[in-house]
Amino acid sequence: MAFCRNCGAQIDDQAVVCPKCGVAQGAGMSTSDSGEILWGLLGCCIPLAGLILFLVWKDTKPKTSKAAGIGALVGVVVSVLCVVAWYIVLFMIGLSAAAFM
């Protein structure tokens, strides 16, 4: 399975021209794109790496780049939620400590 280097459409491995956009597909340009979940997990654990992989692979490996990008987004959202929850807990501890004084 190969993907067009211009539009990302799925094309035949032996295709010389993309049937969707008409761009020539030079020799050796076909890449497999399995969209592995491990790239998404990496993006979740290290959001900056997920963002970089998304930007690098968005044209050549759309499924894998999407997994890495979604992983990065999830990682950032979870980090923000953890920080907000931490501040809420600290605020509640501060209020309860002030009530006992």
Rosetta constraint file for C-alpha pairs under 8 A:
AtomPair CA 1 CA 10 HARMONIC 7.05 0.50
AtomPair CA 1 CA 11 HARMONIC 6.91 0.50
AtomPair CA 1 CA 12 HARMONIC 6.35 0.50
AtomPair CA 1 CA 13 HARMONIC 5.78 0.50
AtomPair CA 1 CA 30 HARMONIC 7.88 0.50
AtomPair CA 1 CA 31 HARMONIC 7.46 0.50
AtomPair CA 1 CA 32 HARMONIC 5.83 0.50
AtomPair CA 1 CA 33 HARMONIC 7.43 0.50
AtomPair CA 2 CA 10 HARMONIC 5.87 0.50
AtomPair CA 2 CA 11 HARMONIC 5.43 0.50
AtomPair CA 2 CA 12 HARMONIC 6.06 0.50
AtomPair CA 2 CA 13 HARMONIC 5.20 0.50
AtomPair CA 2 CA 30 HARMONIC 4.90 0.50
AtomPair CA 2 CA 31 HARMONIC 5.32 0.50
AtomPair CA 2 CA 32 HARMONIC 5.67 0.50
AtomPair CA 2 CA 33 HARMONIC 7.30 0.50
AtomPair CA 3 CA 8 HARMONIC 5.18 0.50
AtomPair CA 3 CA 9 HARMONIC 5.38 0.50
AtomPair CA 3 CA 10 HARMONIC 4.47 0.50
AtomPair CA 3 CA 11 HARMONIC 5.39 0.50
AtomPair CA 3 CA 12 HARMONIC 7.95 0.50
AtomPair CA 3 CA 30 HARMONIC 6.40 0.50
AtomPair CA 3 CA 31 HARMONIC 6.76 0.50
AtomPair CA 3 CA 32 HARMONIC 7.74 0.50
AtomPair CA 3 CA 33 HARMONIC 7.86 0.50
AtomPair CA 3 CA 60 HARMONIC 6.69 0.50
AtomPair CA 3 CA 61 HARMONIC 7.23 0.50
AtomPair CA 4 CA 8 HARMONIC 4.56 0.50
AtomPair CA 4 CA 9 HARMONIC 5.28 0.50
AtomPair CA 4 CA 10 HARMONIC 6.44 0.50
AtomPair CA 4 CA 11 HARMONIC 6.41 0.50
AtomPair CA 4 CA 18 HARMONIC 6.10 0.50
AtomPair CA 4 CA 23 HARMONIC 7.91 0.50
AtomPair CA 4 CA 25 HARMONIC 6.92 0.50
AtomPair CA 4 CA 30 HARMONIC 7.67 0.50
AtomPair CA 4 CA 59 HARMONIC 7.89 0.50
AtomPair CA 4 CA 60 HARMONIC 7.16 0.50
AtomPair CA 5 CA 25 HARMONIC 6.86 0.50
AtomPair CA 5 CA 29 HARMONIC 7.32 0.50
AtomPair CA 5 CA 59 HARMONIC 5.84 0.50
AtomPair CA 5 CA 60 HARMONIC 5.34 0.50
AtomPair CA 6 CA 21 HARMONIC 7.75 0.50
AtomPair CA 6 CA 23 HARMONIC 6.78 0.50
AtomPair CA 6 CA 59 HARMONIC 6.44 0.50
AtomPair CA 6 CA 60 HARMONIC 7.95 0.50
AtomPair CA 7 CA 21 HARMONIC 6.81 0.50
AtomPair CA 7 CA 59 HARMONIC 6.87 0.50
AtomPair CA 8 CA 59 HARMONIC 5.73 0.50
AtomPair CA 8 CA 60 HARMONIC 6.57 0.50
AtomPair CA 8 CA 61 HARMONIC 7.47 0.50
AtomPair CA 8 CA 62 HARMONIC 6.39 0.50
AtomPair CA 9 CA 18 HARMONIC 7.83 0.50
AtomPair CA 9 CA 20 HARMONIC 7.06 0.50
AtomPair CA 11 CA 15 HARMONIC 6.62 0.50
AtomPair CA 11 CA 18 HARMONIC 6.60 0.50
AtomPair CA 11 CA 19 HARMONIC 7.58 0.50
AtomPair CA 13 CA 30 HARMONIC 6.22 0.50
AtomPair CA 15 CA 25 HARMONIC 7.11 0.50
AtomPair CA 16 CA 24 HARMONIC 5.80 0.50
AtomPair CA 16 CA 25 HARMONIC 5.18 0.50
AtomPair CA 16 CA 26 HARMONIC 6.92 0.50
AtomPair CA 17 CA 22 HARMONIC 5.58 0.50
AtomPair CA 17 CA 23 HARMONIC 5.52 0.50
AtomPair CA 17 CA 24 HARMONIC 4.37 0.50
AtomPair CA 17 CA 25 HARMONIC 5.49 0.50
AtomPair CA 18 CA 22 HARMONIC 4.79 0.50
AtomPair CA 18 CA 23 HARMONIC 5.50 0.50
AtomPair CA 18 CA 24 HARMONIC 6.52 0.50
AtomPair CA 18 CA 25 HARMONIC 6.93 0.50
AtomPair CA 25 CA 29 HARMONIC 6.24 0.50
AtomPair CA 25 CA 30 HARMONIC 7.75 0.50
AtomPair CA 31 CA 60 HARMONIC 7.17 0.50
AtomPair CA 31 CA 61 HARMONIC 7.30 0.50
AtomPair CA 32 CA 61 HARMONIC 7.47 0.50
AtomPair CA 33 CA 61 HARMONIC 5.34 0.50
AtomPair CA 33 CA 62 HARMONIC 7.31 0.50
AtomPair CA 33 CA 63 HARMONIC 6.21 0.50
AtomPair CA 33 CA 64 HARMONIC 6.24 0.50
AtomPair CA 34 CA 63 HARMONIC 6.77 0.50
AtomPair CA 34 CA 64 HARMONIC 6.59 0.50
AtomPair CA 35 CA 39 HARMONIC 7.87 0.50
AtomPair CA 35 CA 61 HARMONIC 7.93 0.50
AtomPair CA 35 CA 62 HARMONIC 7.86 0.50
AtomPair CA 35 CA 63 HARMONIC 4.49 0.50
AtomPair CA 35 CA 64 HARMONIC 3.86 0.50
AtomPair CA 35 CA 65 HARMONIC 7.48 0.50
AtomPair CA 35 CA 66 HARMONIC 7.66 0.50
AtomPair CA 35 CA 67 HARMONIC 6.28 0.50
AtomPair CA 36 CA 40 HARMONIC 7.38 0.50
AtomPair CA 36 CA 64 HARMONIC 6.15 0.50
AtomPair CA 36 CA 67 HARMONIC 7.20 0.50
AtomPair CA 37 CA 41 HARMONIC 6.29 0.50
AtomPair CA 37 CA 67 HARMONIC 6.43 0.50
AtomPair CA 38 CA 42 HARMONIC 6.17 0.50
AtomPair CA 39 CA 43 HARMONIC 6.13 0.50
AtomPair CA 39 CA 50 HARMONIC 7.42 0.50
AtomPair CA 39 CA 64 HARMONIC 6.91 0.50
AtomPair CA 39 CA 67 HARMONIC 6.27 0.50
AtomPair CA 39 CA 68 HARMONIC 5.07 0.50
AtomPair CA 39 CA 71 HARMONIC 7.61 0.50
AtomPair CA 40 CA 44 HARMONIC 6.13 0.50
AtomPair CA 40 CA 50 HARMONIC 7.19 0.50
AtomPair CA 40 CA 64 HARMONIC 8.00 0.50
AtomPair CA 40 CA 67 HARMONIC 4.60 0.50
AtomPair CA 40 CA 68 HARMONIC 4.17 0.50
AtomPair CA 40 CA 69 HARMONIC 7.06 0.50
AtomPair CA 40 CA 70 HARMONIC 6.53 0.50
AtomPair CA 40 CA 71 HARMONIC 4.26 0.50
AtomPair CA 40 CA 72 HARMONIC 7.25 0.50
AtomPair CA 41 CA 45 HARMONIC 6.23 0.50
AtomPair CA 41 CA 68 HARMONIC 7.45 0.50
AtomPair CA 41 CA 71 HARMONIC 5.89 0.50
AtomPair CA 42 CA 46 HARMONIC 5.86 0.50
AtomPair CA 42 CA 47 HARMONIC 7.68 0.50
AtomPair CA 42 CA 49 HARMONIC 7.35 0.50
AtomPair CA 42 CA 50 HARMONIC 6.58 0.50
AtomPair CA 42 CA 68 HARMONIC 7.14 0.50
AtomPair CA 42 CA 71 HARMONIC 7.08 0.50
AtomPair CA 43 CA 47 HARMONIC 4.78 0.50
AtomPair CA 43 CA 48 HARMONIC 7.20 0.50
AtomPair CA 43 CA 49 HARMONIC 5.86 0.50
AtomPair CA 43 CA 50 HARMONIC 3.68 0.50
AtomPair CA 43 CA 51 HARMONIC 7.12 0.50
AtomPair CA 43 CA 68 HARMONIC 5.00 0.50
AtomPair CA 43 CA 69 HARMONIC 6.68 0.50
AtomPair CA 43 CA 70 HARMONIC 7.49 0.50
AtomPair CA 43 CA 71 HARMONIC 4.42 0.50
AtomPair CA 43 CA 72 HARMONIC 4.29 0.50
AtomPair CA 43 CA 73 HARMONIC 7.92 0.50
AtomPair CA 43 CA 75 HARMONIC 6.99 0.50
AtomPair CA 44 CA 50 HARMONIC 7.11 0.50
AtomPair CA 44 CA 68 HARMONIC 7.78 0.50
AtomPair CA 44 CA 70 HARMONIC 7.83 0.50
AtomPair CA 44 CA 71 HARMONIC 4.18 0.50
AtomPair CA 44 CA 72 HARMONIC 4.76 0.50
AtomPair CA 44 CA 73 HARMONIC 7.18 0.50
AtomPair CA 44 CA 74 HARMONIC 5.88 0.50
AtomPair CA 44 CA 75 HARMONIC 4.13 0.50
AtomPair CA 44 CA 76 HARMONIC 7.59 0.50
AtomPair CA 45 CA 71 HARMONIC 7.86 0.50
AtomPair CA 45 CA 72 HARMONIC 7.64 0.50
AtomPair CA 45 CA 75 HARMONIC 6.17 0.50
AtomPair CA 46 CA 50 HARMONIC 6.50 0.50
AtomPair CA 46 CA 72 HARMONIC 6.96 0.50
AtomPair CA 46 CA 75 HARMONIC 7.26 0.50
AtomPair CA 47 CA 51 HARMONIC 6.18 0.50
AtomPair CA 47 CA 71 HARMONIC 7.11 0.50
AtomPair CA 47 CA 72 HARMONIC 4.03 0.50
AtomPair CA 47 CA 73 HARMONIC 7.00 0.50
AtomPair CA 47 CA 75 HARMONIC 5.73 0.50
AtomPair CA 47 CA 76 HARMONIC 6.42 0.50
AtomPair CA 48 CA 52 HARMONIC 6.22 0.50
AtomPair CA 48 CA 72 HARMONIC 6.91 0.50
AtomPair CA 49 CA 53 HARMONIC 6.10 0.50
AtomPair CA 49 CA 72 HARMONIC 7.64 0.50
AtomPair CA 50 CA 54 HARMONIC 6.05 0.50
AtomPair CA 50 CA 68 HARMONIC 4.70 0.50
AtomPair CA 50 CA 69 HARMONIC 5.46 0.50
AtomPair CA 50 CA 71 HARMONIC 6.52 0.50
AtomPair CA 50 CA 72 HARMONIC 4.86 0.50
AtomPair CA 51 CA 55 HARMONIC 6.27 0.50
AtomPair CA 51 CA 68 HARMONIC 6.96 0.50
AtomPair CA 51 CA 69 HARMONIC 5.59 0.50
AtomPair CA 51 CA 72 HARMONIC 6.00 0.50
AtomPair CA 52 CA 56 HARMONIC 6.13 0.50
AtomPair CA 53 CA 57 HARMONIC 5.88 0.50
AtomPair CA 53 CA 65 HARMONIC 6.19 0.50
AtomPair CA 53 CA 68 HARMONIC 6.38 0.50
AtomPair CA 53 CA 69 HARMONIC 7.48 0.50
AtomPair CA 54 CA 58 HARMONIC 5.56 0.50
AtomPair CA 54 CA 64 HARMONIC 7.82 0.50
AtomPair CA 54 CA 65 HARMONIC 4.25 0.50
AtomPair CA 54 CA 66 HARMONIC 6.44 0.50
AtomPair CA 54 CA 68 HARMONIC 5.76 0.50
AtomPair CA 54 CA 69 HARMONIC 5.16 0.50
AtomPair CA 55 CA 65 HARMONIC 7.36 0.50
AtomPair CA 56 CA 65 HARMONIC 7.79 0.50
AtomPair CA 57 CA 61 HARMONIC 5.05 0.50
AtomPair CA 57 CA 62 HARMONIC 6.50 0.50
AtomPair CA 57 CA 64 HARMONIC 7.30 0.50
AtomPair CA 57 CA 65 HARMONIC 5.23 0.50
AtomPair CA 58 CA 62 HARMONIC 4.95 0.50
AtomPair CA 58 CA 65 HARMONIC 5.29 0.50
AtomPair CA 58 CA 66 HARMONIC 7.38 0.50
AtomPair CA 61 CA 65 HARMONIC 6.00 0.50
AtomPair CA 62 CA 66 HARMONIC 5.99 0.50
AtomPair CA 63 CA 67 HARMONIC 6.34 0.50
AtomPair CA 64 CA 68 HARMONIC 6.28 0.50
AtomPair CA 65 CA 69 HARMONIC 5.97 0.50
AtomPair CA 66 CA 70 HARMONIC 6.00 0.50
AtomPair CA 67 CA 71 HARMONIC 6.07 0.50
AtomPair CA 68 CA 72 HARMONIC 6.18 0.50
AtomPair CA 69 CA 73 HARMONIC 6.22 0.50
AtomPair CA 70 CA 74 HARMONIC 6.10 0.50
AtomPair CA 71 CA 75 HARMONIC 6.07 0.50
AtomPair CA 72 CA 76 HARMONIC 6.26 0.50
AtomPair CA 73 CA 77 HARMONIC 6.22 0.50
AtomPair CA 74 CA 78 HARMONIC 6.03 0.50
AtomPair CA 75 CA 79 HARMONIC 6.12 0.50
AtomPair CA 76 CA 80 HARMONIC 6.21 0.50
AtomPair CA 77 CA 81 HARMONIC 6.16 0.50
AtomPair CA 78 CA 82 HARMONIC 6.11 0.50
AtomPair CA 79 CA 83 HARMONIC 6.30 0.50
AtomPair CA 80 CA 84 HARMONIC 6.21 0.50
AtomPair CA 81 CA 85 HARMONIC 6.05 0.50
AtomPair CA 82 CA 86 HARMONIC 6.05 0.50
AtomPair CA 83 CA 87 HARMONIC 6.31 0.50
AtomPair CA 84 CA 88 HARMONIC 6.25 0.50
AtomPair CA 85 CA 89 HARMONIC 6.20 0.50
AtomPair CA 86 CA 90 HARMONIC 6.21 0.50
AtomPair CA 87 CA 91 HARMONIC 6.01 0.50
AtomPair CA 88 CA 92 HARMONIC 6.17 0.50
AtomPair CA 89 CA 93 HARMONIC 6.15 0.50
AtomPair CA 90 CA 94 HARMONIC 6.11 0.50
AtomPair CA 91 CA 95 HARMONIC 6.27 0.50
AtomPair CA 92 CA 96 HARMONIC 6.16 0.50
AtomPair CA 93 CA 97 HARMONIC 6.03 0.50
AtomPair CA 94 CA 98 HARMONIC 6.13 0.50
AtomPair CA 95 CA 99 HARMONIC 6.31 0.50
AtomPair CA 96 CA 100 HARMONIC 6.73 0.50
AtomPair CA 97 CA 101 HARMONIC 6.76 0.50
